[in-house]
Amino acid sequence: MNRGFGFLLSMLLLGGGPAAAEPPATPEAGTPPPVATPRAEQSVTEQTARIDGAQLAYRATAGILLIRDDADEPVAAIGYVAYTKKGAEAARRPLTFAYNGGPGSSSIWLHMGALGPRRVVTPDPEPAPPPPYEIVDNEESPLDVTDLVLIDPVGTGLSRAVGKAKDADFWGVDQDIDSLSRFIVQYVSDNGRWNSPKYLLGESYGTMRSAGLVDRLQSKWDMAFNGVILVSVFIDAKTASTMAGNDLGFQMFLPTYAATAWYHGLIPDAPPLAELLADARRFALGPYAAALAKGDALPAAERREVIAELARLTALSPDYLDRANLRVRESEFVAELLRTHGQIVGRLDSRYTGAGLDRLAQGVFDDPQAAAISGAYVAGFLSYYHGELKFGAGKTYRVGADLWRHWDWKHEVPGAFIPMPGLPDTSPDLARAMAYNPHLRLLVLNGYYDLATPFFGTEYTLDHLGLPPALRENIEIHSFEAGHMMYLHAPSRRLFKETIAEFVTRTSRR
């Protein structure tokens, strides 16, 4: 789940990362001794769950693992929950590392919505009622085909810096990639999993992490991967950001605007969704792209033609599109589409709607989808974590934090000598990882109604990796008639599981 990043990205990119750390103060008389580095800890329980119609016995390990720097000094304690199938040969059993995005999100969304053996039940696409919430066996968990490790990056869950390090030392594109790579190497070593087929699964900003992480693990740590699973893709920020000076972002969002208007029945004589999206893709890369490129030199007649087609595709009025100068930001779209009905649409999933309290608002920063599920997921996870997994009591679990406000967005792309400022992009890392390991497979999952990470931006990014035809064959894309968290939608959740299970089974065979 990507919590709040897209709307305010433009505010983040001029300043860089967190402030430089101050030099340590000189010890004074009476100064308390430094806090001892915590030890790794874990709670192991034996469990069973009904998955895909059969009872599956597994071991659940909720714990904290210490990662170390190059001097072998502990620098962070990272929380995780691991699920391993009982009776399986660990050395040959697939192993998937998973995480959400943000940056600043814990892993509870994937954990309790799609991957873990327990799932919190929420209505879709409606707000969940108050507690109590129902937690059930997750029939669609992929645990029957792969062991799972759900990771909380530093600053989320129970994860925090230790020793001389500070949490902010880990808050950046490259810093985050480094710390997660150290966690994965440590976990694999501690648990004898070097010979297991390995996968990364990230959602939202977690896909930007995965693209850099697979390259780092393969090139620095010599850990080969079978596959990477990208859920609701945010790899190149230019394709998922509607902001002044980035016309590409407006092109990428147009098909999702069209899908949203179609879903809410606002397009007269609407064709089937697939046909509408094909029209929107062609227009976005053709006449719309040309019009945006001409800027103020766009002829008046061409401008009218473009506005008319934009109005047809998005159900926004020609007058509004003209005043927006053909460029409607995502925050403005969610406010405008259902304004006359007194409603706003969801950003993470535009099938969801909520009350538009300010009928004059130019843009909206609340998200009906996030509001609809957050209470249920937090209550469900913490009840499960403290109760069934018997871990974390007496500690503060940080479900989410606005780490993106303090994030260092610079990224050192492969071949560069210094980190590059501006909108981050880890697609060059992913391309190098696929060239480095020509057996690496990529599974890409996106939702049509996702206004946080638009599906067309994903397609555009993957079409611009610069790969030869043979490596392009290693990429497969699946789209769902749902949103950012497509697993909230029951039919999509089933397809989500089937797609991942088939991918892992096929790519882990020898």
Secondary structure, 3 states (H helix, E strand, C coil): CCCCCHHHHHHCCCCCCCCCCCCCCCCCCCCCCCCCCCCCEEEEEEEEEEECCEEEEEEEEEEEEEEECCCCCEEEEEEEEEEEECCCCCCCCCEEEEECCCCCECCHHHHHHHHCCEEECCCCCCCCCCCCCCEEECCCCHHHCCEEEEECCCCCECCEECCCCCHHHHCEHHHHHHHHHHHHHHHHHHCCCCCCCEEEEEEEHHHHHHHHHHHHHHHCCCCCCCEEEEEEECCEHHHHCCCCCCHHHHHHHHHHHHHHHHHCCCCCCCCCHHHHHHHHHHHHHCHHHHHHHHHHHCCHHHHHHHHHHHHHHHCCCHHHHHHCCCCCCHHHHHHHCCHHHCEEECCCCCCCEEECCCCCCCCCCCCHHHHHHHHHHHHHHHHHHHCCCCCCCCCCCECECCHHHHCECCECCCCCCCCECCCCECHHHHHHHHHHCCCCEEEEEEECCCCCCCHHHHHHHHCCCCCCHHHHCCEEEEEECCCCCHHHCHHHHHHHHHHHHHHHHHHCCC
